[in-house]
Amino acid sequence: MATSPNSVTIHTLGILLSLPSILQSGEVVEQLSLGAGNSGKSFDLTTNQRVAEFKFIQWKGGSKSARKRELFKDFYWLAEAATPKHKYLYVVSLEHPLKSLRSGEAISSVMN
């Protein structure tokens, strides 16, 4: 799936505007991946205390299988990351992402 310039702009601005609110005292940014999609970086944000992924999607409900796959992929990679750092998945709102993750839908269906 190609990443549009608008998606990259939203992703970049979203992360940069979020940093002052999420960084703790003494937390140092080690790496940022400001482009939406696969940029070759492990995570969107790596600090001396956390790794994080950001999803700036306004879900309207419905199937949205591509969004479910992306959300699950990020959740899985964070969960499986071999790091002692705290792991965060930031989303715009909780309703649809939590509904998707709690749906009980088979992994094979989500990853189809």
N, CA, C and O atoms as a MOPAC input file, in Angstrom:
PM7 MOZYME 1SCF
protein

 N      0.84200 1    -1.16500 1     0.00000 1
 C      0.00000 1     0.00000 1     0.00000 1
 C      0.89600 1     1.24000 1     0.00000 1
 O      1.76600 1     1.38600 1     0.85800 1
 N      0.67500 1     2.12600 1    -0.96700 1
 C      1.45900 1     3.35300 1    -1.05200 1
 C      1.03100 1     4.33200 1     0.03100 1
 O     -0.13500 1     4.38400 1     0.42100 1
 N      1.98900 1     5.09700 1     0.50200 1
 C      1.72800 1     6.08800 1     1.53700 1
 C      1.59300 1     7.45000 1     0.87300 1
 O      2.48300 1     7.87700 1     0.13700 1
 N      0.48900 1     8.12900 1     1.12900 1
 C      0.26300 1     9.43100 1     0.51500 1
 C      1.05000 1    10.50700 1     1.25200 1
 O      1.37000 1    10.34900 1     2.43000 1
 N      1.36700 1    11.61400 1     0.55200 1
 C      2.05300 1    12.72700 1     1.22600 1
 C      1.25300 1    13.25100 1     2.41900 1
 O      1.83900 1    13.67100 1     3.41700 1
 N     -0.07900 1    13.23000 1     2.32400 1
 C     -0.91300 1    13.67400 1     3.45000 1
 C     -0.72700 1    12.77000 1     4.65800 1
 O     -0.67000 1    13.25800 1     5.78600 1
 N     -0.63100 1    11.46200 1     4.44700 1
 C     -0.43200 1    10.52200 1     5.55200 1
 C      0.90300 1    10.76000 1     6.23900 1
 O      1.00000 1    10.71300 1     7.46500 1
 N      1.93200 1    11.01700 1     5.43700 1
 C      3.26000 1    11.26700 1     5.99500 1
 C      3.23900 1    12.55300 1     6.81600 1
 O      3.81900 1    12.60400 1     7.90100 1
 N      2.58300 1    13.58200 1     6.31200 1
 C      2.49400 1    14.85800 1     7.02800 1
 C      1.75100 1    14.69500 1     8.34500 1
 O      2.20600 1    15.18800 1     9.37700 1
 N      0.62200 1    14.01500 1     8.32300 1
 C     -0.16800 1    13.78900 1     9.54000 1
 C      0.63500 1    12.98500 1    10.55300 1
 O      0.64900 1    13.31400 1    11.73900 1
 N      1.30100 1    11.93600 1    10.09400 1
 C      2.10100 1    11.08400 1    10.97200 1
 C      3.23800 1    11.87300 1    11.60900 1
 O      3.46200 1    11.78800 1    12.81700 1
 N      3.94600 1    12.63200 1    10.80300 1
 C      5.07300 1    13.43500 1    11.29200 1
 C      4.61600 1    14.46300 1    12.30900 1
 O      5.16500 1    14.53900 1    13.40800 1
 N      3.61600 1    15.25300 1    11.95100 1
 C      3.12400 1    16.28300 1    12.86400 1
 C      2.52000 1    15.67700 1    14.12200 1
 O      2.71300 1    16.20200 1    15.21900 1
 N      1.79400 1    14.58200 1    13.97300 1
 C      1.19600 1    13.92000 1    15.13200 1
 C      2.23600 1    13.50200 1    16.15500 1
 O      2.06700 1    13.73900 1    17.35100 1
 N      3.30400 1    12.88500 1    15.69200 1
 C      4.36300 1    12.44800 1    16.61000 1
 C      5.05000 1    13.65200 1    17.24500 1
 O      5.21400 1    13.71000 1    18.46300 1
 N      5.44600 1    14.60100 1    16.42300 1
 C      6.17000 1    15.76400 1    16.94700 1
 C      5.33600 1    16.55300 1    17.94800 1
 O      5.86600 1    17.02100 1    18.95600 1
 N      4.03900 1    16.70800 1    17.68900 1
 C      3.17300 1    17.43900 1    18.61700 1
 C      2.87100 1    16.63000 1    19.87700 1
 O      2.53700 1    17.20400 1    20.91400 1
 N      2.98400 1    15.30900 1    19.79900 1
 C      2.72000 1    14.44100 1    20.95900 1
 C      3.89300 1    14.38000 1    21.93000 1
 O      3.69500 1    14.18500 1    23.13000 1
 N      5.09300 1    14.54100 1    21.43100 1
 C      6.28400 1    14.34600 1    22.25600 1
 C      6.28200 1    15.14100 1    23.56600 1
 O      6.58500 1    14.56400 1    24.61000 1
 N      5.95800 1    16.43100 1    23.55800 1
 C      5.97800 1    17.16200 1    24.83100 1
 C      5.00700 1    16.59300 1    25.87200 1
 O      5.24200 1    16.72000 1    27.07400 1
 N      3.92600 1    15.97100 1    25.41700 1
 C      2.92800 1    15.42100 1    26.34400 1
 C      3.27800 1    14.03700 1    26.86900 1
 O      2.83500 1    13.65600 1    27.95200 1
 N      4.06900 1    13.28100 1    26.11400 1
 C      4.30800 1    11.89000 1    26.52600 1
 C      5.68100 1    11.66000 1    27.14800 1
 O      5.84600 1    10.73300 1    27.94100 1
 N      6.66500 1    12.48200 1    26.80500 1
 C      8.00800 1    12.25500 1    27.33500 1
 C      8.07300 1    12.58900 1    28.82100 1
 O      7.55600 1    13.61400 1    29.26600 1
 N      8.71400 1    11.71300 1    29.57300 1
 C      8.90000 1    11.89200 1    31.00200 1
 C     10.17600 1    12.69400 1    31.26000 1
 O     11.02200 1    12.82900 1    30.37600 1
 N     10.30500 1    13.21400 1    32.45500 1
 C     11.51300 1    13.93800 1    32.85000 1
 C     12.71900 1    13.00400 1    32.70600 1
 O     12.70400 1    11.88700 1    33.22200 1
 N     13.74300 1    13.45200 1    32.01900 1
 C     14.94600 1    12.65300 1    31.83200 1
 C     14.86800 1    11.68000 1    30.66500 1
 O     15.85600 1    11.01200 1    30.35900 1
 N     13.72900 1    11.58600 1    30.01500 1
 C     13.59200 1    10.68100 1    28.87000 1
 C     14.21200 1    11.34400 1    27.63600 1
 O     13.94300 1    12.50800 1    27.33700 1
 N     15.03900 1    10.58600 1    26.93400 1
 C     15.77800 1    11.11200 1    25.79800 1
 C     15.37300 1    10.35600 1    24.53100 1
 O     15.37500 1     9.12500 1    24.50900 1
 N     15.02900 1    11.09300 1    23.48900 1
 C     14.69300 1    10.48500 1    22.20100 1
 C     15.97000 1     9.95700 1    21.57200 1
 O     16.94700 1    10.68600 1    21.40300 1
 N     15.94400 1     8.66700 1    21.22500 1
 C     17.10000 1     8.04200 1    20.58400 1
 C     16.90000 1     7.90500 1    19.07900 1
 O     17.85100 1     7.99100 1    18.30200 1
 N     15.63100 1     7.68700 1    18.67600 1
 C     15.35200 1     7.48200 1    17.25900 1
 C     13.90600 1     7.82200 1    16.96700 1
 O     13.01600 1     7.48800 1    17.74800 1
 N     13.66200 1     8.49600 1    15.82800 1
 C     12.31600 1     8.81200 1    15.36700 1
 C     12.15700 1     8.33800 1    13.93400 1
 O     13.07000 1     8.48200 1    13.12100 1
 N     11.01000 1     7.77900 1    13.62800 1
 C     10.64900 1     7.44200 1    12.26100 1
 C      9.42900 1     8.28800 1    11.94000 1
 O      8.31000 1     7.94600 1    12.32300 1
 N      9.64100 1     9.37600 1    11.24700 1
 C      8.56300 1    10.34000 1    11.05500 1
 C      7.70100 1    10.06700 1     9.82600 1
 O      6.65700 1    10.70100 1     9.66800 1
 N      8.09600 1     9.15700 1     8.96300 1
 C      7.27800 1     8.84200 1     7.79900 1
 C      6.29900 1     7.72800 1     8.11200 1
 O      6.65700 1     6.74600 1     8.76300 1
 N      5.06100 1     7.87400 1     7.65200 1
 C      4.07100 1     6.81500 1     7.83900 1
 C      4.47300 1     5.60100 1     7.00500 1
 O      5.03600 1     5.75200 1     5.92100 1
 N      4.19200 1     4.42300 1     7.49500 1
 C      4.49600 1     3.21300 1     6.75400 1
 C      5.86800 1     2.67000 1     7.07500 1
 O      6.46900 1     3.03600 1     8.08500 1
 N      6.36200 1     1.80100 1     6.22300 1
 C      7.62300 1     1.12000 1     6.45200 1
 C      8.78900 1     2.03500 1     6.09100 1
 O      9.04800 1     2.29100 1     4.91500 1
 N      9.47900 1     2.51700 1     7.09900 1
 C     10.62100 1     3.40800 1     6.87000 1
 C     11.93900 1     2.71100 1     7.16800 1
 O     12.99600 1     3.33600 1     7.08700 1
 N     11.89900 1     1.44000 1     7.50700 1
 C     13.11300 1     0.72000 1     7.83700 1
 C     13.49900 1     0.80900 1     9.30500 1
 O     14.43600 1     0.13700 1     9.73500 1
 N     12.80300 1     1.61400 1    10.07000 1
 C     13.06800 1     1.74800 1    11.50100 1
 C     12.22100 1     0.71400 1    12.24700 1
 O     11.15100 1     0.31900 1    11.78300 1
 N     12.71800 1     0.28500 1    13.40800 1
 C     11.98600 1    -0.70300 1    14.18900 1
 C     10.67000 1    -0.14600 1    14.71600 1
 O      9.64300 1    -0.82200 1    14.66400 1
 N     10.69600 1     1.08700 1    15.22500 1
 C      9.50400 1     1.69400 1    15.81300 1
 C      9.42800 1     3.16100 1    15.42400 1
 O     10.42400 1     3.75100 1    15.00400 1
 N      8.25800 1     3.74100 1    15.56300 1
 C      8.10400 1     5.16900 1    15.27700 1
 C      8.91700 1     6.01400 1    16.25200 1
 O      9.46600 1     7.04800 1    15.87100 1
 N      8.99500 1     5.57900 1    17.50400 1
 C      9.72300 1     6.31500 1    18.53500 1
 C     10.50200 1     5.34400 1    19.40200 1
 O      9.96100 1     4.34300 1    19.87100 1
 N     11.75800 1     5.64300 1    19.60700 1
 C     12.58000 1     4.90800 1    20.56300 1
 C     13.24200 1     5.94200 1    21.45500 1
 O     13.88800 1     6.87400 1    20.97600 1
 N     13.07300 1     5.76600 1    22.77000 1
 C     13.74000 1     6.63200 1    23.73800 1
 C     14.57900 1     5.74600 1    24.65300 1
 O     14.65000 1     4.53100 1    24.46400 1
 N     15.20100 1     6.35700 1    25.62800 1
 C     15.96500 1     5.56900 1    26.59100 1
 C     15.04800 1     4.79000 1    27.53500 1
 O     15.52300 1     3.97400 1    28.32500 1
 N     13.71800 1     5.04100 1    27.45600 1
 C     12.77100 1     4.37400 1    28.35500 1
 C     11.64400 1     3.61500 1    27.65300 1
 O     11.00400 1     2.76700 1    28.27400 1
 N     11.38500 1     3.90100 1    26.36200 1
 C     10.23000 1     3.30100 1    25.69400 1
 C     10.46600 1     3.09500 1    24.20300 1
 O     11.34500 1     3.70100 1    23.59100 1
 N      9.64300 1     2.21700 1    23.65100 1
 C      9.47000 1     2.10700 1    22.20300 1
 C      7.97800 1     2.32100 1    21.96200 1
 O      7.14700 1     1.94200 1    22.78700 1
 N      7.64600 1     2.93500 1    20.82000 1
 C      6.25000 1     3.26800 1    20.57900 1
 C      5.91500 1     3.27400 1    19.09800 1
 O      6.75300 1     3.56000 1    18.24200 1
 N      4.67600 1     2.95300 1    18.83300 1
 C      4.08500 1     3.07200 1    17.50500 1
 C      2.90700 1     4.02600 1    17.61600 1
 O      2.24400 1     4.08000 1    18.65200 1
 N      2.64600 1     4.77400 1    16.55900 1
 C      1.55400 1     5.73700 1    16.51900 1
 C      0.63200 1     5.41300 1    15.36000 1
 O      1.09500 1     5.12500 1    14.25600 1
 N     -0.67800 1     5.45800 1    15.60200 1
 C     -1.69200 1     5.27800 1    14.56500 1
 C     -2.61100 1     6.48600 1    14.59600 1
 O     -3.37600 1     6.67100 1    15.54200 1
 N     -2.53100 1     7.31000 1    13.55300 1
 C     -3.36100 1     8.50000 1    13.45900 1
 C     -4.48500 1     8.24100 1    12.45800 1
 O     -4.53300 1     8.84000 1    11.38400 1
 N     -5.39400 1     7.32900 1    12.84000 1
 C     -6.50500 1     6.93500 1    11.98100 1
 C     -7.80200 1     7.26900 1    12.68800 1
 O     -7.97600 1     6.93700 1    13.86100 1
 N     -8.71300 1     7.92400 1    11.98500 1
 C    -10.05300 1     8.16400 1    12.50700 1
 C    -10.94000 1     7.02600 1    12.00600 1
 O    -11.44400 1     7.08400 1    10.88500 1
 N    -11.13300 1     5.99800 1    12.82000 1
 C    -11.96600 1     4.86500 1    12.43700 1
 C    -13.42300 1     5.26300 1    12.49500 1
 O    -13.86000 1     5.94000 1    13.42600 1
 N    -14.16700 1     4.83900 1    11.49900 1
 C    -15.60200 1     5.09100 1    11.48100 1
 C    -16.39300 1     3.80800 1    11.72800 1
 O    -17.61800 1     3.80100 1    11.61300 1
 N    -15.70500 1     2.74200 1    12.06100 1
 C    -16.37000 1     1.45500 1    12.25900 1
 C    -16.31500 1     0.63700 1    10.98500 1
 O    -15.54300 1     0.94600 1    10.07700 1
 N    -17.12200 1    -0.39700 1    10.91200 1
 C    -17.14100 1    -1.24900 1     9.72500 1
 C    -15.98400 1    -2.22200 1     9.71800 1
 O    -15.26300 1    -2.36000 1    10.70600 1
 N    -15.81500 1    -2.89000 1     8.60200 1
 C    -14.81400 1    -3.94400 1     8.47800 1
 C    -13.39600 1    -3.41300 1     8.61300 1
 O    -12.67700 1    -3.80300 1     9.53300 1
 N    -12.99000 1    -2.54600 1     7.72700 1
 C    -11.67000 1    -1.92000 1     7.77500 1
 C    -10.55200 1    -2.93600 1     7.98600 1
 O     -9.71900 1    -2.76700 1     8.87600 1
 N    -10.53100 1    -3.98200 1     7.17700 1
 C     -9.57100 1    -5.06500 1     7.37900 1
 C     -8.12200 1    -4.60200 1     7.26700 1
 O     -7.26200 1    -5.11100 1     7.98700 1
 N     -7.83000 1    -3.65300 1     6.38600 1
 C     -6.44500 1    -3.16700 1     6.27900 1
 C     -6.02500 1    -2.48000 1     7.57200 1
 O     -4.89100 1    -2.65000 1     8.01900 1
 N     -6.92000 1    -1.70700 1     8.17600 1
 C     -6.60700 1    -1.03100 1     9.43700 1
 C     -6.42100 1    -2.03900 1    10.56100 1
 O     -5.53700 1    -1.88800 1    11.40400 1
 N     -7.26100 1    -3.06600 1    10.56600 1
 C     -7.13300 1    -4.11900 1    11.58400 1
 C     -5.78100 1    -4.81500 1    11.46400 1
 O     -5.11600 1    -5.07000 1    12.46800 1
 N     -5.37700 1    -5.12300 1    10.22800 1
 C     -4.08200 1    -5.79500 1    10.01400 1
 C     -2.93200 1    -4.92000 1    10.50200 1
 O     -2.03400 1    -5.40300 1    11.19100 1
 N     -2.95500 1    -3.64100 1    10.15100 1
 C     -1.88900 1    -2.72600 1    10.56800 1
 C     -1.83700 1    -2.58200 1    12.08300 1
 O     -0.75800 1    -2.59500 1    12.67500 1
 N     -3.00400 1    -2.44500 1    12.71000 1
 C     -3.07300 1    -2.33200 1    14.16500 1
 C     -2.52900 1    -3.59700 1    14.82300 1
 O     -1.71200 1    -3.52100 1    15.74100 1
 N     -2.98300 1    -4.76400 1    14.35200 1
 C     -2.52100 1    -6.02200 1    14.91900 1
 C     -1.02300 1    -6.19600 1    14.71400 1
 O     -0.31900 1    -6.63900 1    15.62200 1
 N     -0.53100 1    -5.85200 1    13.52900 1
 C      0.91000 1    -5.97100 1    13.23700 1
 C      1.72700 1    -5.13900 1    14.22100 1
 O      2.70700 1    -5.62200 1    14.78800 1
 N      1.31700 1    -3.88300 1    14.42100 1
 C      2.04800 1    -3.01900 1    15.35500 1
 C      1.96100 1    -3.53900 1    16.78200 1
 O      2.95500 1    -3.53600 1    17.50800 1
 N      0.78400 1    -3.98300 1    17.18500 1
 C      0.58700 1    -4.54600 1    18.51800 1
 C      1.48700 1    -5.76700 1    18.71100 1
 O      2.16000 1    -5.89500 1    19.73400 1
 N      1.49400 1    -6.65100 1    17.72800 1
 C      2.30600 1    -7.86900 1    17.79500 1
 C      3.79600 1    -7.54100 1    17.88700 1
 O      4.49200 1    -8.08000 1    18.74800 1
 N      4.30200 1    -6.65300 1    17.00000 1
 C      5.73100 1    -6.32600 1    17.01100 1
 C      6.14800 1    -5.68400 1    18.32300 1
 O      7.24100 1    -5.94100 1    18.82700 1
 N      5.27200 1    -4.84400 1    18.87900 1
 C      5.58400 1    -4.27200 1    20.19100 1
 C      5.62800 1    -5.36100 1    21.26000 1
 O      6.55700 1    -5.40700 1    22.06600 1
 N      4.63000 1    -6.22800 1    21.26700 1
 C      4.55600 1    -7.28600 1    22.27700 1
 C      5.75000 1    -8.22600 1    22.19500 1
 O      6.24200 1    -8.68700 1    23.22500 1
 N      6.21400 1    -8.51100 1    21.00800 1
 C      7.31000 1    -9.46200 1    20.80600 1
 C      8.69400 1    -8.82700 1    20.82500 1
 O      9.69700 1    -9.54000 1    20.77300 1
 N      8.76700 1    -7.52200 1    20.89700 1
 C     10.06600 1    -6.84700 1    20.87200 1
 C     10.92000 1    -7.27300 1    22.06500 1
 O     10.48000 1    -7.24400 1    23.21400 1
 N     12.14000 1    -7.66400 1    21.76000 1
 C     13.07600 1    -8.09200 1    22.80700 1
 C     13.77000 1    -6.86100 1    23.37500 1
 O     14.91700 1    -6.56600 1    23.03900 1
 N     13.06300 1    -6.15500 1    24.23200 1
 C     13.60100 1    -4.95200 1    24.84700 1
 C     13.05400 1    -4.82800 1    26.26100 1
 O     11.90600 1    -5.19300 1    26.51600 1
 N     13.85100 1    -4.32300 1    27.16700 1
 C     13.34800 1    -4.09600 1    28.52100 1
 C     12.57200 1    -2.77200 1    28.63100 1
 O     12.02100 1    -2.45500 1    29.68500 1
 N     12.53800 1    -2.01300 1    27.53900 1
 C     11.86100 1    -0.71400 1    27.55500 1
 C     10.34000 1    -0.89200 1    27.58800 1
 O      9.81900 1    -1.92400 1    27.16800 1
 N      9.64000 1     0.12000 1    28.09000 1
 C      8.18000 1     0.12200 1    28.07900 1
 C      7.70900 1     0.19600 1    26.63100 1
 O      8.35600 1     0.80900 1    25.78200 1
 N      6.56900 1    -0.44000 1    26.36600 1
 C      6.04200 1    -0.51400 1    25.00200 1
 C      4.69600 1     0.20300 1    24.94300 1
 O      3.81900 1    -0.03000 1    25.77500 1
 N      4.54200 1     1.08500 1    23.94200 1
 C      3.33000 1     1.88000 1    23.81200 1
 C      2.81100 1     1.82200 1    22.38000 1
 O      3.58100 1     1.83300 1    21.41900 1
 N      1.48600 1     1.75900 1    22.26300 1
 C      0.80700 1     1.88000 1    20.98200 1
 C     -0.18300 1     3.02900 1    21.13800 1
 O     -1.19900 1     2.89100 1    21.81900 1
 N      0.11300 1     4.15100 1    20.51200 1
 C     -0.74000 1     5.33300 1    20.62400 1
 C     -1.72500 1     5.37400 1    19.46700 1
 O     -1.34300 1     5.21700 1    18.30700 1
 N     -2.99900 1     5.58800 1    19.79200 1
 C     -4.05800 1     5.69100 1    18.79200 1
 C     -4.86400 1     6.96000 1    19.04500 1
 O     -4.81700 1     7.52500 1    20.13800 1
 N     -5.60100 1     7.40500 1    18.03500 1
 C     -6.38300 1     8.63700 1    18.14100 1
 C     -7.52400 1     8.47100 1    19.13400 1
 O     -7.77400 1     9.35500 1    19.95400 1
 N     -8.21500 1     7.33800 1    19.06100 1
 C     -9.28500 1     7.03100 1    20.01400 1
 C     -9.24200 1     5.53500 1    20.29700 1
 O     -8.66700 1     4.76600 1    19.52700 1
 N     -9.84600 1     5.13300 1    21.39300 1
 C     -9.74900 1     3.73500 1    21.82100 1
 C    -10.86100 1     2.82500 1    21.30600 1
 O    -10.64600 1     1.62200 1    21.15500 1
 N    -12.03200 1     3.37000 1    21.03600 1
 C    -13.20900 1     2.53300 1    20.76100 1
 C    -12.96800 1     1.47300 1    19.68900 1
 O    -13.08400 1     0.28200 1    19.97900 1
 N    -12.64400 1     1.86000 1    18.48700 1
 C    -12.51000 1     0.88900 1    17.39500 1
 C    -11.25400 1     0.03000 1    17.49600 1
 O    -11.33500 1    -1.17000 1    17.23300 1
 N    -10.09800 1     0.58200 1    17.86300 1
 C     -8.93400 1    -0.30600 1    18.03000 1
 C     -9.15400 1    -1.37400 1    19.10700 1
 O     -8.81200 1    -2.53800 1    18.89500 1
 N     -9.72200 1    -0.99300 1    20.26000 1
 C     -9.97200 1    -1.99600 1    21.30600 1
 C    -11.01100 1    -3.01400 1    20.85300 1
 O    -10.87000 1    -4.20600 1    21.12300 1
 N    -12.03900 1    -2.55700 1    20.17600 1
 C    -13.06800 1    -3.46900 1    19.65800 1
 C    -12.43800 1    -4.47500 1    18.70100 1
 O    -12.77200 1    -5.66000 1    18.72500 1
 N    -11.53900 1    -4.00300 1    17.87100 1
 C    -10.85400 1    -4.87500 1    16.92100 1
 C     -9.97300 1    -5.89300 1    17.63600 1
 O    -10.01500 1    -7.08100 1    17.31500 1
 N     -9.17300 1    -5.43900 1    18.60500 1
 C     -8.26600 1    -6.34300 1    19.31400 1
 C     -8.99500 1    -7.32400 1    20.21900 1
 O     -8.49100 1    -8.41700 1    20.48100 1
 N    -10.17700 1    -6.94500 1    20.69900 1
 C    -10.96100 1    -7.81300 1    21.60100 1
 C    -12.01000 1    -8.64300 1    20.87900 1
 O    -12.77900 1    -9.34900 1    21.53200 1
 N    -12.06600 1    -8.58000 1    19.57600 1
 C    -13.15600 1    -9.19500 1    18.80500 1
 C    -13.16000 1   -10.71500 1    18.85900 1
 O    -14.20100 1   -11.33100 1    18.62700 1
 N    -12.03500 1   -11.32800 1    19.15500 1
 C    -11.97500 1   -12.78800 1    19.14700 1
 C    -11.83700 1   -13.33000 1    17.73200 1
 O    -11.87700 1   -14.54200 1    17.51700 1
 N    -11.67700 1   -12.43800 1    16.77700 1
 C    -11.50900 1   -12.85100 1    15.38400 1
 C    -10.22900 1   -13.66400 1    15.25000 1
 O     -9.21300 1   -13.32800 1    15.85800 1
 N    -10.27100 1   -14.71000 1    14.47400 1
 C     -9.10600 1   -15.58100 1    14.28500 1
 C     -7.94600 1   -14.79600 1    13.68400 1
 O     -8.14300 1   -13.95500 1    12.80600 1
 N     -6.74400 1   -15.07400 1    14.16100 1
 C     -5.55400 1   -14.40400 1    13.63700 1
 C     -5.44100 1   -14.64600 1    12.14000 1
 O     -5.06700 1   -13.74600 1    11.38800 1
 N     -5.76400 1   -15.85500 1    11.70700 1
 C     -5.67400 1   -16.14200 1    10.27000 1
 C     -6.62400 1   -15.26400 1     9.47500 1
 O     -6.32900 1   -14.92400 1     8.33000 1
 N     -7.75100 1   -14.89200 1    10.05100 1
 C     -8.69500 1   -14.00700 1     9.38100 1
 C     -8.16000 1   -12.57700 1     9.32600 1
 O     -8.26900 1   -11.90700 1     8.29900 1
 N     -7.58400 1   -12.11700 1    10.42900 1
 C     -7.03400 1   -10.76400 1    10.47900 1
 C     -5.86500 1   -10.63900 1     9.51700 1
 O     -5.72100 1    -9.61400 1     8.85100 1
 N     -5.03200 1   -11.66100 1     9.43200 1
 C     -3.82300 1   -11.61200 1     8.62500 1
 C     -4.04000 1   -12.12200 1     7.20600 1
 O     -3.07500 1   -12.22000 1     6.44700 1
 N     -5.25200 1   -12.44600 1     6.82700 1
 C     -5.57000 1   -12.96300 1     5.49800 1
 C     -5.11900 1   -12.01100 1     4.40900 1
 O     -5.31000 1   -12.29200 1     3.22600 1

